[in-house]
Each structure stands twice: as structure tokens, then as C-alpha cells.
Amino acid sequence: MRTEDTAPALPKSFLRPCLLLLLREQPAHGYELLERLRPLGFAGDDPGGLYRTLRALERDGLVHSAWEPSQSGPNRRIY
């Protein structure tokens, strides 16, 4: 059942282009990308899928990442 504030589910095939678009707008870490994908319909029930896709994008040379120190908690990988 959908409520007015939820978007329809994002097909998995759209994850890759959506990530590229969001990263073109600004660099981000995985959790931030999950939050930015929610309004587009990515449920976030498989965060591992997001990280696998990010690693594949990096392996394919489409994005790069670097470790960034965090003010609270462990360092974060920024894409």
C-alpha cells in the first residue's frame, strides 16, 4: 500500500544511472546516497546492493573514491 509521501519502487536497473546523476551533482558517502535515493523510489532494503553498485562503478572507471575522516565514528568512503 502506497502513501502519498512514498514514491513507487525504483527498478534495480535504474540504480546505476541514478547514482551517476547524484554523484555528478555532488560527492557523497554511501549512507548519504541512500537518503538521496529514497525520494526517487529506492527503498533501501538492500544497502549492500548500493555498495556493490558503487564498487562496480569504480571498477569500471566511472567514479572514484577516497577515504574521508569523520568527526564522529569511522572514516567514510566518499565517491
Rosetta constraint file for C-alpha pairs under 8 A:
AtomPair CA 2 CA 6 HARMONIC 6.36 0.50
AtomPair CA 2 CA 7 HARMONIC 7.88 0.50
AtomPair CA 2 CA 8 HARMONIC 7.83 0.50
AtomPair CA 6 CA 39 HARMONIC 7.20 0.50
AtomPair CA 6 CA 41 HARMONIC 7.24 0.50
AtomPair CA 7 CA 38 HARMONIC 7.94 0.50
AtomPair CA 7 CA 39 HARMONIC 6.27 0.50
AtomPair CA 7 CA 40 HARMONIC 6.41 0.50
AtomPair CA 7 CA 41 HARMONIC 4.77 0.50
AtomPair CA 8 CA 40 HARMONIC 7.97 0.50
AtomPair CA 8 CA 41 HARMONIC 5.29 0.50
AtomPair CA 9 CA 41 HARMONIC 4.53 0.50
AtomPair CA 9 CA 42 HARMONIC 5.87 0.50
AtomPair CA 9 CA 43 HARMONIC 6.56 0.50
AtomPair CA 10 CA 14 HARMONIC 6.60 0.50
AtomPair CA 10 CA 15 HARMONIC 7.45 0.50
AtomPair CA 10 CA 40 HARMONIC 6.74 0.50
AtomPair CA 10 CA 41 HARMONIC 4.61 0.50
AtomPair CA 10 CA 42 HARMONIC 5.00 0.50
AtomPair CA 10 CA 43 HARMONIC 7.58 0.50
AtomPair CA 11 CA 15 HARMONIC 7.22 0.50
AtomPair CA 11 CA 42 HARMONIC 7.97 0.50
AtomPair CA 14 CA 18 HARMONIC 6.05 0.50
AtomPair CA 15 CA 19 HARMONIC 6.06 0.50
AtomPair CA 15 CA 42 HARMONIC 7.86 0.50
AtomPair CA 15 CA 50 HARMONIC 7.79 0.50
AtomPair CA 15 CA 53 HARMONIC 7.90 0.50
AtomPair CA 16 CA 20 HARMONIC 6.36 0.50
AtomPair CA 16 CA 53 HARMONIC 6.69 0.50
AtomPair CA 16 CA 57 HARMONIC 7.81 0.50
AtomPair CA 17 CA 21 HARMONIC 6.17 0.50
AtomPair CA 18 CA 22 HARMONIC 6.16 0.50
AtomPair CA 18 CA 37 HARMONIC 7.78 0.50
AtomPair CA 19 CA 23 HARMONIC 6.01 0.50
AtomPair CA 19 CA 33 HARMONIC 7.54 0.50
AtomPair CA 19 CA 54 HARMONIC 7.93 0.50
AtomPair CA 20 CA 24 HARMONIC 6.03 0.50
AtomPair CA 20 CA 63 HARMONIC 7.93 0.50
AtomPair CA 21 CA 25 HARMONIC 6.50 0.50
AtomPair CA 22 CA 26 HARMONIC 6.58 0.50
AtomPair CA 22 CA 27 HARMONIC 8.00 0.50
AtomPair CA 22 CA 33 HARMONIC 7.56 0.50
AtomPair CA 22 CA 36 HARMONIC 7.85 0.50
AtomPair CA 23 CA 27 HARMONIC 5.23 0.50
AtomPair CA 23 CA 28 HARMONIC 6.69 0.50
AtomPair CA 23 CA 79 HARMONIC 7.05 0.50
AtomPair CA 27 CA 78 HARMONIC 6.45 0.50
AtomPair CA 27 CA 79 HARMONIC 5.47 0.50
AtomPair CA 28 CA 32 HARMONIC 6.06 0.50
AtomPair CA 28 CA 33 HARMONIC 6.30 0.50
AtomPair CA 28 CA 78 HARMONIC 5.31 0.50
AtomPair CA 28 CA 79 HARMONIC 5.55 0.50
AtomPair CA 29 CA 33 HARMONIC 6.28 0.50
AtomPair CA 29 CA 76 HARMONIC 6.55 0.50
AtomPair CA 29 CA 77 HARMONIC 5.76 0.50
AtomPair CA 29 CA 78 HARMONIC 4.49 0.50
AtomPair CA 29 CA 79 HARMONIC 6.04 0.50
AtomPair CA 30 CA 34 HARMONIC 6.26 0.50
AtomPair CA 30 CA 50 HARMONIC 7.52 0.50
AtomPair CA 30 CA 51 HARMONIC 6.90 0.50
AtomPair CA 30 CA 77 HARMONIC 7.53 0.50
AtomPair CA 30 CA 78 HARMONIC 7.54 0.50
AtomPair CA 31 CA 35 HARMONIC 6.40 0.50
AtomPair CA 32 CA 36 HARMONIC 6.23 0.50
AtomPair CA 33 CA 37 HARMONIC 6.01 0.50
AtomPair CA 34 CA 38 HARMONIC 6.44 0.50
AtomPair CA 34 CA 42 HARMONIC 7.75 0.50
AtomPair CA 34 CA 44 HARMONIC 6.36 0.50
AtomPair CA 34 CA 47 HARMONIC 7.50 0.50
AtomPair CA 34 CA 50 HARMONIC 7.72 0.50
AtomPair CA 35 CA 39 HARMONIC 7.93 0.50
AtomPair CA 36 CA 40 HARMONIC 7.69 0.50
AtomPair CA 37 CA 41 HARMONIC 6.65 0.50
AtomPair CA 37 CA 42 HARMONIC 5.42 0.50
AtomPair CA 38 CA 42 HARMONIC 4.94 0.50
AtomPair CA 38 CA 43 HARMONIC 6.00 0.50
AtomPair CA 38 CA 44 HARMONIC 7.10 0.50
AtomPair CA 46 CA 50 HARMONIC 7.14 0.50
AtomPair CA 47 CA 51 HARMONIC 6.59 0.50
AtomPair CA 48 CA 52 HARMONIC 6.10 0.50
AtomPair CA 49 CA 53 HARMONIC 6.08 0.50
AtomPair CA 50 CA 54 HARMONIC 6.22 0.50
AtomPair CA 51 CA 55 HARMONIC 6.17 0.50
AtomPair CA 52 CA 56 HARMONIC 6.19 0.50
AtomPair CA 53 CA 57 HARMONIC 6.12 0.50
AtomPair CA 54 CA 58 HARMONIC 6.21 0.50
AtomPair CA 54 CA 63 HARMONIC 7.91 0.50
AtomPair CA 55 CA 59 HARMONIC 6.05 0.50
AtomPair CA 56 CA 60 HARMONIC 6.06 0.50
AtomPair CA 57 CA 61 HARMONIC 6.33 0.50
AtomPair CA 57 CA 62 HARMONIC 5.26 0.50
AtomPair CA 57 CA 63 HARMONIC 5.79 0.50
AtomPair CA 58 CA 62 HARMONIC 5.68 0.50
AtomPair CA 58 CA 63 HARMONIC 4.76 0.50
AtomPair CA 58 CA 64 HARMONIC 5.37 0.50
AtomPair CA 58 CA 65 HARMONIC 7.44 0.50
AtomPair CA 63 CA 79 HARMONIC 6.60 0.50
AtomPair CA 64 CA 79 HARMONIC 5.73 0.50
AtomPair CA 65 CA 77 HARMONIC 6.23 0.50
AtomPair CA 65 CA 78 HARMONIC 5.33 0.50
AtomPair CA 65 CA 79 HARMONIC 4.32 0.50
AtomPair CA 66 CA 77 HARMONIC 5.51 0.50
AtomPair CA 66 CA 78 HARMONIC 5.42 0.50
AtomPair CA 66 CA 79 HARMONIC 6.75 0.50
AtomPair CA 67 CA 75 HARMONIC 6.37 0.50
AtomPair CA 67 CA 76 HARMONIC 5.55 0.50
AtomPair CA 67 CA 77 HARMONIC 4.43 0.50
AtomPair CA 67 CA 78 HARMONIC 6.11 0.50
AtomPair CA 68 CA 75 HARMONIC 5.59 0.50
AtomPair CA 68 CA 76 HARMONIC 5.25 0.50
AtomPair CA 68 CA 77 HARMONIC 6.06 0.50
AtomPair CA 68 CA 78 HARMONIC 6.52 0.50
AtomPair CA 69 CA 74 HARMONIC 7.34 0.50
AtomPair CA 69 CA 75 HARMONIC 4.55 0.50
AtomPair CA 69 CA 76 HARMONIC 6.44 0.50
AtomPair CA 70 CA 74 HARMONIC 6.09 0.50
AtomPair CA 70 CA 75 HARMONIC 4.97 0.50
AtomPair CA 70 CA 76 HARMONIC 6.48 0.50
